[in-house]
Amino acid sequence: MWIFTTDGFFSIVKSRHCSEDELAVRAQSRADLERLLGKLGARAEIIEHGDSEYAFRAILPQQALAAYLAQTADSLDYANFKTEATGVEPCRAPALQAVWKLVMDRWGAWE
């Protein structure tokens, strides 16, 4: 599952390294993963895979991620995600705009 939040961009999967109640959170940015771990109050190890598309990973309890997603939704108070997210990381504006445009232009064509 891909997640874009104001904390960053994450790929969340059930990897072979996960136990039954864990998920792997992968990120391209260490800062994104550190921000997420800070919100969770988690002390998970950040594993670095420099030669991978997601260079930074952490194995986290599934319930902690579910709580993070619920809290993120409960505290949402902005009218425009791209504007809010680029307030945290301004350099990401072009990437967020490109993702938005691709989905808006192509989503209907995929149905």
Biopython code that builds the backbone (N, CA, C, O; Angstrom):
import numpy as np
from Bio.PDB.StructureBuilder import StructureBuilder

atoms = [
    (1, "MET", "N", (0.859, -1.166, 0.000)),
    (1, "MET", "CA", (0.000, 0.000, 0.000)),
    (1, "MET", "C", (0.903, 1.226, 0.000)),
    (1, "MET", "O", (1.865, 1.300, 0.765)),
    (2, "TRP", "N", (0.593, 2.170, -0.847)),
    (2, "TRP", "CA", (1.305, 3.447, -0.846)),
    (2, "TRP", "C", (0.510, 4.438, -0.022)),
    (2, "TRP", "O", (-0.715, 4.509, -0.116)),
    (3, "ILE", "N", (1.220, 5.196, 0.779)),
    (3, "ILE", "CA", (0.600, 6.217, 1.613)),
    (3, "ILE", "C", (1.352, 7.527, 1.415)),
    (3, "ILE", "O", (2.569, 7.583, 1.591)),
    (4, "PHE", "N", (0.632, 8.567, 1.052)),
    (4, "PHE", "CA", (1.176, 9.924, 1.039)),
    (4, "PHE", "C", (0.526, 10.658, 2.201)),
    (4, "PHE", "O", (-0.697, 10.795, 2.238)),
    (5, "THR", "N", (1.323, 11.130, 3.145)),
    (5, "THR", "CA", (0.817, 11.961, 4.235)),
    (5, "THR", "C", (1.721, 13.179, 4.334)),
    (5, "THR", "O", (2.724, 13.268, 3.627)),
    (6, "THR", "N", (1.376, 14.105, 5.196)),
    (6, "THR", "CA", (2.258, 15.251, 5.402)),
    (6, "THR", "C", (3.560, 14.823, 6.078)),
    (6, "THR", "O", (4.517, 15.597, 6.115)),
    (7, "ASP", "N", (3.608, 13.614, 6.605)),
    (7, "ASP", "CA", (4.844, 13.088, 7.195)),
    (7, "ASP", "C", (5.771, 12.493, 6.148)),
    (7, "ASP", "O", (6.967, 12.347, 6.398)),
    (8, "GLY", "N", (5.239, 12.147, 4.978)),
    (8, "GLY", "CA", (6.083, 11.599, 3.928)),
    (8, "GLY", "C", (5.361, 10.599, 3.050)),
    (8, "GLY", "O", (4.140, 10.454, 3.104)),
    (9, "PHE", "N", (6.149, 9.916, 2.242)),
    (9, "PHE", "CA", (5.656, 8.901, 1.313)),
    (9, "PHE", "C", (6.169, 7.549, 1.789)),
    (9, "PHE", "O", (7.366, 7.372, 2.018)),
    (10, "PHE", "N", (5.247, 6.594, 1.936)),
    (10, "PHE", "CA", (5.600, 5.287, 2.478)),
    (10, "PHE", "C", (4.991, 4.171, 1.635)),
    (10, "PHE", "O", (3.890, 4.303, 1.100)),
    (11, "SER", "N", (5.718, 3.090, 1.532)),
    (11, "SER", "CA", (5.203, 1.856, 0.962)),
    (11, "SER", "C", (5.112, 0.870, 2.119)),
    (11, "SER", "O", (6.117, 0.568, 2.763)),
    (12, "ILE", "N", (3.922, 0.373, 2.382)),
    (12, "ILE", "CA", (3.708, -0.526, 3.515)),
    (12, "ILE", "C", (3.340, -1.901, 2.965)),
    (12, "ILE", "O", (2.383, -2.050, 2.204)),
    (13, "VAL", "N", (4.122, -2.903, 3.368)),
    (13, "VAL", "CA", (3.938, -4.259, 2.846)),
    (13, "VAL", "C", (4.111, -5.289, 3.960)),
    (13, "VAL", "O", (4.611, -4.982, 5.042)),
    (14, "LYS", "N", (3.694, -6.488, 3.673)),
    (14, "LYS", "CA", (3.928, -7.629, 4.560)),
    (14, "LYS", "C", (5.128, -8.367, 3.968)),
    (14, "LYS", "O", (4.962, -9.202, 3.079)),
    (15, "SER", "N", (6.320, -8.068, 4.446)),
    (15, "SER", "CA", (7.522, -8.700, 3.897)),
    (15, "SER", "C", (7.795, -10.025, 4.601)),
    (15, "SER", "O", (7.166, -10.354, 5.606)),
    (16, "ARG", "N", (8.728, -10.763, 4.060)),
    (16, "ARG", "CA", (9.087, -12.057, 4.659)),
    (16, "ARG", "C", (9.751, -11.885, 6.018)),
    (16, "ARG", "O", (9.889, -12.850, 6.769)),
    (17, "HIS", "N", (10.164, -10.660, 6.338)),
    (17, "HIS", "CA", (10.807, -10.379, 7.627)),
    (17, "HIS", "C", (9.791, -10.045, 8.724)),
    (17, "HIS", "O", (10.166, -9.855, 9.882)),
    (18, "CYS", "N", (8.530, -9.975, 8.367)),
    (18, "CYS", "CA", (7.480, -9.588, 9.319)),
    (18, "CYS", "C", (6.891, -10.814, 10.011)),
    (18, "CYS", "O", (6.717, -11.872, 9.406)),
    (19, "SER", "N", (6.593, -10.642, 11.280)),
    (19, "SER", "CA", (5.820, -11.671, 11.972)),
    (19, "SER", "C", (4.348, -11.459, 11.617)),
    (19, "SER", "O", (4.010, -10.557, 10.851)),
    (20, "GLU", "N", (3.496, -12.282, 12.170)),
    (20, "GLU", "CA", (2.069, -12.225, 11.842)),
    (20, "GLU", "C", (1.446, -10.854, 12.114)),
    (20, "GLU", "O", (0.556, -10.426, 11.381)),
    (21, "ASP", "N", (1.905, -10.167, 13.158)),
    (21, "ASP", "CA", (1.301, -8.885, 13.545)),
    (21, "ASP", "C", (2.192, -7.683, 13.230)),
    (21, "ASP", "O", (2.090, -6.643, 13.880)),
    (22, "GLU", "N", (3.067, -7.829, 12.228)),
    (22, "GLU", "CA", (3.960, -6.733, 11.840)),
    (22, "GLU", "C", (3.812, -6.407, 10.360)),
    (22, "GLU", "O", (3.363, -7.234, 9.566)),
    (23, "LEU", "N", (4.196, -5.190, 10.011)),
    (23, "LEU", "CA", (4.273, -4.751, 8.622)),
    (23, "LEU", "C", (5.607, -4.046, 8.413)),
    (23, "LEU", "O", (6.180, -3.487, 9.348)),
    (24, "ALA", "N", (6.090, -4.080, 7.182)),
    (24, "ALA", "CA", (7.315, -3.364, 6.828)),
    (24, "ALA", "C", (6.925, -2.022, 6.225)),
    (24, "ALA", "O", (6.105, -1.950, 5.309)),
    (25, "VAL", "N", (7.523, -0.969, 6.749)),
    (25, "VAL", "CA", (7.313, 0.373, 6.205)),
    (25, "VAL", "C", (8.590, 0.749, 5.475)),
    (25, "VAL", "O", (9.677, 0.740, 6.052)),
    (26, "ARG", "N", (8.446, 1.081, 4.200)),
    (26, "ARG", "CA", (9.602, 1.419, 3.372)),
    (26, "ARG", "C", (9.476, 2.866, 2.936)),
    (26, "ARG", "O", (8.378, 3.358, 2.674)),
    (27, "ALA", "N", (10.622, 3.545, 2.861)),
    (27, "ALA", "CA", (10.626, 4.957, 2.471)),
    (27, "ALA", "C", (11.874, 5.257, 1.652)),
    (27, "ALA", "O", (12.900, 4.592, 1.793)),
    (28, "GLN", "N", (11.771, 6.252, 0.810)),
    (28, "GLN", "CA", (12.928, 6.720, 0.057)),
    (28, "GLN", "C", (13.722, 7.735, 0.869)),
    (28, "GLN", "O", (14.879, 8.013, 0.555)),
    (29, "SER", "N", (13.116, 8.279, 1.893)),
    (29, "SER", "CA", (13.730, 9.325, 2.707)),
    (29, "SER", "C", (13.820, 8.881, 4.169)),
    (29, "SER", "O", (12.821, 8.496, 4.775)),
    (30, "ARG", "N", (15.023, 8.941, 4.719)),
    (30, "ARG", "CA", (15.199, 8.619, 6.143)),
    (30, "ARG", "C", (14.389, 9.583, 7.000)),
    (30, "ARG", "O", (13.790, 9.177, 7.995)),
    (31, "ALA", "N", (14.367, 10.864, 6.618)),
    (31, "ALA", "CA", (13.629, 11.870, 7.399)),
    (31, "ALA", "C", (12.144, 11.527, 7.476)),
    (31, "ALA", "O", (11.521, 11.712, 8.521)),
    (32, "ASP", "N", (11.569, 11.028, 6.375)),
    (32, "ASP", "CA", (10.158, 10.623, 6.387)),
    (32, "ASP", "C", (9.931, 9.515, 7.410)),
    (32, "ASP", "O", (9.003, 9.580, 8.216)),
    (33, "LEU", "N", (10.782, 8.507, 7.368)),
    (33, "LEU", "CA", (10.620, 7.368, 8.274)),
    (33, "LEU", "C", (10.853, 7.792, 9.723)),
    (33, "LEU", "O", (10.156, 7.324, 10.623)),
    (34, "GLU", "N", (11.821, 8.666, 9.952)),
    (34, "GLU", "CA", (12.055, 9.170, 11.311)),
    (34, "GLU", "C", (10.849, 9.958, 11.818)),
    (34, "GLU", "O", (10.481, 9.855, 12.988)),
    (35, "ARG", "N", (10.230, 10.755, 10.924)),
    (35, "ARG", "CA", (9.030, 11.515, 11.301)),
    (35, "ARG", "C", (7.897, 10.566, 11.689)),
    (35, "ARG", "O", (7.206, 10.787, 12.683)),
    (36, "LEU", "N", (7.713, 9.510, 10.899)),
    (36, "LEU", "CA", (6.674, 8.522, 11.192)),
    (36, "LEU", "C", (6.943, 7.830, 12.532)),
    (36, "LEU", "O", (6.041, 7.702, 13.359)),
    (37, "LEU", "N", (8.167, 7.391, 12.738)),
    (37, "LEU", "CA", (8.509, 6.722, 13.999)),
    (37, "LEU", "C", (8.305, 7.658, 15.182)),
    (37, "LEU", "O", (7.872, 7.228, 16.251)),
    (38, "GLY", "N", (8.618, 8.942, 14.994)),
    (38, "GLY", "CA", (8.394, 9.919, 16.058)),
    (38, "GLY", "C", (6.923, 10.052, 16.404)),
    (38, "GLY", "O", (6.565, 10.139, 17.579)),
    (39, "LYS", "N", (6.067, 10.068, 15.388)),
    (39, "LYS", "CA", (4.620, 10.153, 15.634)),
    (39, "LYS", "C", (4.113, 8.907, 16.356)),
    (39, "LYS", "O", (3.198, 8.984, 17.176)),
    (40, "LEU", "N", (4.718, 7.759, 16.044)),
    (40, "LEU", "CA", (4.305, 6.504, 16.671)),
    (40, "LEU", "C", (4.907, 6.330, 18.063)),
    (40, "LEU", "O", (4.439, 5.508, 18.851)),
    (41, "GLY", "N", (5.945, 7.106, 18.358)),
    (41, "GLY", "CA", (6.670, 6.890, 19.602)),
    (41, "GLY", "C", (7.401, 5.558, 19.575)),
    (41, "GLY", "O", (7.671, 4.963, 20.619)),
    (42, "ALA", "N", (7.719, 5.094, 18.367)),
    (42, "ALA", "CA", (8.342, 3.778, 18.191)),
    (42, "ALA", "C", (9.861, 3.894, 18.192)),
    (42, "ALA", "O", (10.425, 4.894, 17.750)),
    (43, "ARG", "N", (10.495, 2.868, 18.690)),
    (43, "ARG", "CA", (11.951, 2.804, 18.711)),
    (43, "ARG", "C", (12.455, 1.728, 17.743)),
    (43, "ARG", "O", (13.442, 1.048, 18.025)),
    (44, "ALA", "N", (11.796, 1.582, 16.639)),
    (44, "ALA", "CA", (12.183, 0.563, 15.668)),
    (44, "ALA", "C", (13.502, 0.939, 15.005)),
    (44, "ALA", "O", (13.824, 2.115, 14.833)),
    (45, "GLU", "N", (14.246, -0.087, 14.643)),
    (45, "GLU", "CA", (15.501, 0.126, 13.931)),
    (45, "GLU", "C", (15.196, 0.507, 12.486)),
    (45, "GLU", "O", (14.360, -0.120, 11.835)),
    (46, "ILE", "N", (15.876, 1.535, 11.991)),
    (46, "ILE", "CA", (15.785, 1.877, 10.574)),
    (46, "ILE", "C", (16.892, 1.104, 9.866)),
    (46, "ILE", "O", (18.078, 1.279, 10.145)),
    (47, "ILE", "N", (16.472, 0.252, 8.950)),
    (47, "ILE", "CA", (17.403, -0.587, 8.197)),
    (47, "ILE", "C", (17.655, 0.098, 6.863)),
    (47, "ILE", "O", (16.718, 0.484, 6.165)),
    (48, "GLU", "N", (18.930, 0.246, 6.516)),
    (48, "GLU", "CA", (19.285, 0.941, 5.287)),
    (48, "GLU", "C", (19.599, -0.065, 4.184)),
    (48, "GLU", "O", (20.394, -0.986, 4.374)),
    (49, "HIS", "N", (18.961, 0.126, 3.028)),
    (49, "HIS", "CA", (19.197, -0.679, 1.824)),
    (49, "HIS", "C", (19.528, 0.301, 0.710)),
    (49, "HIS", "O", (18.662, 0.640, -0.097)),
    (50, "GLY", "N", (20.765, 0.754, 0.660)),
    (50, "GLY", "CA", (21.164, 1.804, -0.274)),
    (50, "GLY", "C", (20.935, 1.489, -1.735)),
    (50, "GLY", "O", (20.768, 2.407, -2.538)),
    (51, "ASP", "N", (20.922, 0.216, -2.107)),
    (51, "ASP", "CA", (20.790, -0.159, -3.514)),
    (51, "ASP", "C", (19.353, -0.516, -3.904)),
    (51, "ASP", "O", (19.127, -1.150, -4.934)),
    (52, "SER", "N", (18.397, -0.113, -3.089)),
    (52, "SER", "CA", (16.995, -0.461, -3.308)),
    (52, "SER", "C", (16.183, 0.790, -3.639)),
    (52, "SER", "O", (16.600, 1.904, -3.324)),
    (53, "GLU", "N", (15.019, 0.604, -4.276)),
    (53, "GLU", "CA", (14.186, 1.788, -4.546)),
    (53, "GLU", "C", (13.663, 2.413, -3.262)),
    (53, "GLU", "O", (13.384, 3.612, -3.239)),
    (54, "TYR", "N", (13.525, 1.646, -2.208)),
    (54, "TYR", "CA", (13.169, 2.170, -0.882)),
    (54, "TYR", "C", (14.374, 1.935, 0.022)),
    (54, "TYR", "O", (14.547, 0.841, 0.561)),
    (55, "ALA", "N", (15.194, 2.948, 0.186)),
    (55, "ALA", "CA", (16.477, 2.792, 0.879)),
    (55, "ALA", "C", (16.338, 2.604, 2.384)),
    (55, "ALA", "O", (17.266, 2.115, 3.029)),
    (56, "PHE", "N", (15.201, 2.981, 2.954)),
    (56, "PHE", "CA", (15.039, 2.942, 4.408)),
    (56, "PHE", "C", (13.792, 2.146, 4.768)),
    (56, "PHE", "O", (12.731, 2.318, 4.169)),
    (57, "ARG", "N", (13.943, 1.258, 5.772)),
    (57, "ARG", "CA", (12.849, 0.365, 6.150)),
    (57, "ARG", "C", (12.798, 0.194, 7.653)),
    (57, "ARG", "O", (13.805, 0.322, 8.349)),
    (58, "ALA", "N", (11.615, -0.095, 8.133)),
    (58, "ALA", "CA", (11.435, -0.437, 9.544)),
    (58, "ALA", "C", (10.294, -1.442, 9.632)),
    (58, "ALA", "O", (9.320, -1.361, 8.884)),
    (59, "ILE", "N", (10.427, -2.377, 10.544)),
    (59, "ILE", "CA", (9.374, -3.352, 10.815)),
    (59, "ILE", "C", (8.607, -2.837, 12.027)),
    (59, "ILE", "O", (9.189, -2.594, 13.084)),
    (60, "LEU", "N", (7.292, -2.674, 11.865)),
    (60, "LEU", "CA", (6.476, -2.071, 12.918)),
    (60, "LEU", "C", (5.242, -2.917, 13.216)),
    (60, "LEU", "O", (4.771, -3.658, 12.354)),
    (61, "PRO", "N", (4.724, -2.808, 14.428)),
    (61, "PRO", "CA", (3.475, -3.507, 14.750)),
    (61, "PRO", "C", (2.328, -2.994, 13.870)),
    (61, "PRO", "O", (2.161, -1.788, 13.691)),
    (62, "GLN", "N", (1.558, -3.909, 13.338)),
    (62, "GLN", "CA", (0.435, -3.549, 12.476)),
    (62, "GLN", "C", (-0.538, -2.620, 13.204)),
    (62, "GLN", "O", (-1.060, -1.680, 12.605)),
    (63, "GLN", "N", (-0.782, -2.874, 14.472)),
    (63, "GLN", "CA", (-1.709, -2.037, 15.251)),
    (63, "GLN", "C", (-1.201, -0.607, 15.388)),
    (63, "GLN", "O", (-1.997, 0.332, 15.384)),
    (64, "ALA", "N", (0.116, -0.427, 15.508)),
    (64, "ALA", "CA", (0.682, 0.920, 15.607)),
    (64, "ALA", "C", (0.450, 1.693, 14.313)),
    (64, "ALA", "O", (0.136, 2.883, 14.343)),
    (65, "LEU", "N", (0.604, 1.014, 13.178)),
    (65, "LEU", "CA", (0.351, 1.679, 11.894)),
    (65, "LEU", "C", (-1.129, 1.997, 11.723)),
    (65, "LEU", "O", (-1.481, 3.061, 11.214)),
    (66, "ALA", "N", (-1.987, 1.089, 12.142)),
    (66, "ALA", "CA", (-3.430, 1.349, 12.073)),
    (66, "ALA", "C", (-3.786, 2.559, 12.932)),
    (66, "ALA", "O", (-4.594, 3.393, 12.524)),
    (67, "ALA", "N", (-3.189, 2.658, 14.112)),
    (67, "ALA", "CA", (-3.446, 3.806, 14.990)),
    (67, "ALA", "C", (-2.929, 5.092, 14.362)),
    (67, "ALA", "O", (-3.578, 6.133, 14.463)),
    (68, "TYR", "N", (-1.758, 5.033, 13.710)),
    (68, "TYR", "CA", (-1.210, 6.216, 13.029)),
    (68, "TYR", "C", (-2.163, 6.695, 11.933)),
    (68, "TYR", "O", (-2.448, 7.888, 11.830)),
    (69, "LEU", "N", (-2.651, 5.760, 11.118)),
    (69, "LEU", "CA", (-3.561, 6.139, 10.034)),
    (69, "LEU", "C", (-4.860, 6.729, 10.583)),
    (69, "LEU", "O", (-5.374, 7.708, 10.043)),
    (70, "ALA", "N", (-5.385, 6.142, 11.642)),
    (70, "ALA", "CA", (-6.609, 6.673, 12.257)),
    (70, "ALA", "C", (-6.367, 8.063, 12.826)),
    (70, "ALA", "O", (-7.188, 8.961, 12.639)),
    (71, "GLN", "N", (-5.251, 8.248, 13.519)),
    (71, "GLN", "CA", (-4.935, 9.553, 14.109)),
    (71, "GLN", "C", (-4.710, 10.597, 13.024)),
    (71, "GLN", "O", (-5.114, 11.750, 13.172)),
    (72, "THR", "N", (-4.065, 10.192, 11.935)),
    (72, "THR", "CA", (-3.829, 11.110, 10.819)),
    (72, "THR", "C", (-5.159, 11.570, 10.226)),
    (72, "THR", "O", (-5.333, 12.753, 9.935)),
    (73, "ALA", "N", (-6.084, 10.650, 10.050)),
    (73, "ALA", "CA", (-7.409, 11.008, 9.532)),
    (73, "ALA", "C", (-8.183, 11.859, 10.530)),
    (73, "ALA", "O", (-8.831, 12.833, 10.147)),
    (74, "ASP", "N", (-8.119, 11.499, 11.799)),
    (74, "ASP", "CA", (-8.856, 12.247, 12.832)),
    (74, "ASP", "C", (-8.369, 13.679, 12.983)),
    (74, "ASP", "O", (-9.159, 14.566, 13.309)),
    (75, "SER", "N", (-7.083, 13.922, 12.751)),
    (75, "SER", "CA", (-6.527, 15.262, 12.971)),
    (75, "SER", "C", (-6.420, 16.082, 11.688)),
    (75, "SER", "O", (-5.902, 17.198, 11.716)),
    (76, "LEU", "N", (-6.896, 15.552, 10.575)),
    (76, "LEU", "CA", (-6.800, 16.258, 9.300)),
    (76, "LEU", "C", (-7.586, 17.565, 9.367)),
    (76, "LEU", "O", (-8.778, 17.570, 9.677)),
    (77, "ASP", "N", (-6.901, 18.674, 9.071)),
    (77, "ASP", "CA", (-7.548, 19.986, 9.182)),
    (77, "ASP", "C", (-7.205, 20.925, 8.024)),
    (77, "ASP", "O", (-7.325, 22.142, 8.161)),
    (78, "TYR", "N", (-6.787, 20.378, 6.900)),
    (78, "TYR", "CA", (-6.411, 21.218, 5.763)),
    (78, "TYR", "C", (-7.334, 20.927, 4.580)),
    (78, "TYR", "O", (-7.939, 19.859, 4.486)),
    (79, "ALA", "N", (-7.422, 21.915, 3.677)),
    (79, "ALA", "CA", (-8.315, 21.790, 2.525)),
    (79, "ALA", "C", (-7.594, 21.306, 1.267)),
    (79, "ALA", "O", (-8.243, 20.906, 0.301)),
    (80, "ASN", "N", (-6.253, 21.339, 1.266)),
    (80, "ASN", "CA", (-5.503, 20.957, 0.076)),
    (80, "ASN", "C", (-4.247, 20.193, 0.499)),
    (80, "ASN", "O", (-3.358, 20.757, 1.137)),
    (81, "PHE", "N", (-4.177, 18.915, 0.142)),
    (81, "PHE", "CA", (-3.047, 18.084, 0.565)),
    (81, "PHE", "C", (-1.729, 18.568, -0.017)),
    (81, "PHE", "O", (-0.739, 18.675, 0.707)),
    (82, "LYS", "N", (-1.698, 18.862, -1.321)),
    (82, "LYS", "CA", (-0.432, 19.266, -1.938)),
    (82, "LYS", "C", (0.140, 20.500, -1.251)),
    (82, "LYS", "O", (1.342, 20.565, -0.991)),
    (83, "THR", "N", (-0.702, 21.466, -0.959)),
    (83, "THR", "CA", (-0.244, 22.686, -0.285)),
    (83, "THR", "C", (0.277, 22.374, 1.108)),
    (83, "THR", "O", (1.337, 22.865, 1.497)),
    (84, "GLU", "N", (-0.445, 21.574, 1.852)),
    (84, "GLU", "CA", (-0.042, 21.238, 3.222)),
    (84, "GLU", "C", (1.258, 20.429, 3.234)),
    (84, "GLU", "O", (2.152, 20.703, 4.034)),
    (85, "ALA", "N", (1.362, 19.446, 2.361)),
    (85, "ALA", "CA", (2.552, 18.587, 2.337)),
    (85, "ALA", "C", (3.792, 19.353, 1.905)),
    (85, "ALA", "O", (4.877, 19.122, 2.438)),
    (86, "THR", "N", (3.648, 20.257, 0.952)),
    (86, "THR", "CA", (4.820, 21.015, 0.519)),
    (86, "THR", "C", (5.205, 22.081, 1.537)),
    (86, "THR", "O", (6.308, 22.623, 1.471)),
    (87, "GLY", "N", (4.322, 22.389, 2.470)),
    (87, "GLY", "CA", (4.701, 23.253, 3.583)),
    (87, "GLY", "C", (5.705, 22.561, 4.488)),
    (87, "GLY", "O", (6.534, 23.220, 5.115)),
    (88, "VAL", "N", (5.638, 21.238, 4.563)),
    (88, "VAL", "CA", (6.576, 20.444, 5.367)),
    (88, "VAL", "C", (7.873, 20.234, 4.585)),
    (88, "VAL", "O", (8.962, 20.399, 5.134)),
    (89, "GLU", "N", (7.761, 19.873, 3.315)),
    (89, "GLU", "CA", (8.917, 19.610, 2.446)),
    (89, "GLU", "C", (8.687, 20.312, 1.105)),
    (89, "GLU", "O", (8.189, 19.685, 0.171)),
    (90, "PRO", "N", (9.041, 21.606, 0.986)),
    (90, "PRO", "CA", (8.760, 22.370, -0.234)),
    (90, "PRO", "C", (9.318, 21.748, -1.515)),
    (90, "PRO", "O", (8.730, 21.918, -2.583)),
    (91, "CYS", "N", (10.431, 21.039, -1.430)),
    (91, "CYS", "CA", (11.043, 20.462, -2.629)),
    (91, "CYS", "C", (10.183, 19.366, -3.258)),
    (91, "CYS", "O", (10.458, 18.933, -4.376)),
    (92, "ARG", "N", (9.150, 18.919, -2.554)),
    (92, "ARG", "CA", (8.315, 17.834, -3.077)),
    (92, "ARG", "C", (7.143, 18.316, -3.925)),
    (92, "ARG", "O", (6.401, 17.497, -4.469)),
    (93, "ALA", "N", (6.966, 19.605, -4.046)),
    (93, "ALA", "CA", (5.831, 20.138, -4.808)),
    (93, "ALA", "C", (5.772, 19.591, -6.233)),
    (93, "ALA", "O", (4.698, 19.161, -6.654)),
    (94, "PRO", "N", (6.872, 19.583, -7.001)),
    (94, "PRO", "CA", (6.781, 19.060, -8.370)),
    (94, "PRO", "C", (6.373, 17.587, -8.427)),
    (94, "PRO", "O", (5.598, 17.197, -9.300)),
    (95, "ALA", "N", (6.881, 16.773, -7.515)),
    (95, "ALA", "CA", (6.532, 15.346, -7.521)),
    (95, "ALA", "C", (5.066, 15.142, -7.175)),
    (95, "ALA", "O", (4.379, 14.349, -7.820)),
    (96, "LEU", "N", (4.582, 15.851, -6.163)),
    (96, "LEU", "CA", (3.168, 15.714, -5.787)),
    (96, "LEU", "C", (2.258, 16.186, -6.917)),
    (96, "LEU", "O", (1.225, 15.571, -7.183)),
    (97, "GLN", "N", (2.638, 17.270, -7.579)),
    (97, "GLN", "CA", (1.850, 17.771, -8.705)),
    (97, "GLN", "C", (1.839, 16.749, -9.840)),
    (97, "GLN", "O", (0.801, 16.524, -10.463)),
    (98, "ALA", "N", (2.989, 16.128, -10.109)),
    (98, "ALA", "CA", (3.072, 15.137, -11.186)),
    (98, "ALA", "C", (2.206, 13.916, -10.888)),
    (98, "ALA", "O", (1.526, 13.411, -11.781)),
    (99, "VAL", "N", (2.223, 13.439, -9.653)),
    (99, "VAL", "CA", (1.381, 12.300, -9.270)),
    (99, "VAL", "C", (-0.087, 12.674, -9.421)),
    (99, "VAL", "O", (-0.867, 11.920, -10.002)),
    (100, "TRP", "N", (-0.460, 13.830, -8.904)),
    (100, "TRP", "CA", (-1.844, 14.292, -8.995)),
    (100, "TRP", "C", (-2.289, 14.359, -10.455)),
    (100, "TRP", "O", (-3.368, 13.875, -10.799)),
    (101, "LYS", "N", (-1.455, 14.962, -11.321)),
    (101, "LYS", "CA", (-1.818, 15.133, -12.725)),
    (101, "LYS", "C", (-1.955, 13.785, -13.431)),
    (101, "LYS", "O", (-2.895, 13.583, -14.199)),
    (102, "LEU", "N", (-1.037, 12.873, -13.180)),
    (102, "LEU", "CA", (-1.111, 11.556, -13.812)),
    (102, "LEU", "C", (-2.404, 10.841, -13.434)),
    (102, "LEU", "O", (-3.086, 10.289, -14.298)),
    (103, "VAL", "N", (-2.736, 10.849, -12.166)),
    (103, "VAL", "CA", (-3.962, 10.180, -11.720)),
    (103, "VAL", "C", (-5.189, 10.872, -12.313)),
    (103, "VAL", "O", (-6.103, 10.202, -12.795)),
    (104, "MET", "N", (-5.217, 12.188, -12.283)),
    (104, "MET", "CA", (-6.372, 12.921, -12.817)),
    (104, "MET", "C", (-6.540, 12.686, -14.316)),
    (104, "MET", "O", (-7.661, 12.556, -14.806)),
    (105, "ASP", "N", (-5.420, 12.631, -15.044)),
    (105, "ASP", "CA", (-5.476, 12.452, -16.497)),
    (105, "ASP", "C", (-5.808, 11.017, -16.906)),
    (105, "ASP", "O", (-6.463, 10.798, -17.925)),
    (106, "ARG", "N", (-5.359, 10.039, -16.115)),
    (106, "ARG", "CA", (-5.427, 8.656, -16.549)),
    (106, "ARG", "C", (-6.425, 7.769, -15.825)),
    (106, "ARG", "O", (-6.783, 6.715, -16.350)),
    (107, "TRP", "N", (-6.881, 8.145, -14.663)),
    (107, "TRP", "CA", (-7.684, 7.226, -13.855)),
    (107, "TRP", "C", (-8.899, 6.700, -14.613)),
    (107, "TRP", "O", (-9.147, 5.494, -14.622)),
    (108, "GLY", "N", (-9.641, 7.572, -15.233)),
    (108, "GLY", "CA", (-10.826, 7.149, -15.980)),
    (108, "GLY", "C", (-10.490, 6.228, -17.133)),
    (108, "GLY", "O", (-11.272, 5.337, -17.466)),
    (109, "ALA", "N", (-9.334, 6.431, -17.747)),
    (109, "ALA", "CA", (-8.919, 5.602, -18.875)),
    (109, "ALA", "C", (-8.596, 4.177, -18.441)),
    (109, "ALA", "O", (-8.590, 3.270, -19.273)),
    (110, "TRP", "N", (-8.327, 3.964, -17.164)),
    (110, "TRP", "CA", (-7.975, 2.634, -16.667)),
    (110, "TRP", "C", (-9.206, 1.802, -16.333)),
    (110, "TRP", "O", (-9.084, 0.607, -16.064)),
    (111, "GLU", "N", (-10.372, 2.403, -16.343)),
    (111, "GLU", "CA", (-11.589, 1.664, -15.969)),
    (111, "GLU", "C", (-12.117, 0.866, -17.137)),
    (111, "GLU", "O", (-13.133, 0.182, -17.009)),
]
sb = StructureBuilder()
sb.init_structure("model")
sb.init_model(0)
sb.init_chain("A")
sb.init_seg("    ")
for serial, (resi, resn, name, xyz) in enumerate(atoms, 1):
    if name == "N":
        sb.init_residue(resn, " ", resi, " ")
    sb.init_atom(name, np.array(xyz, "f"), 0.0, 1.0, " ", f" {name:<3s}", serial, name[0])
structure = sb.get_structure()
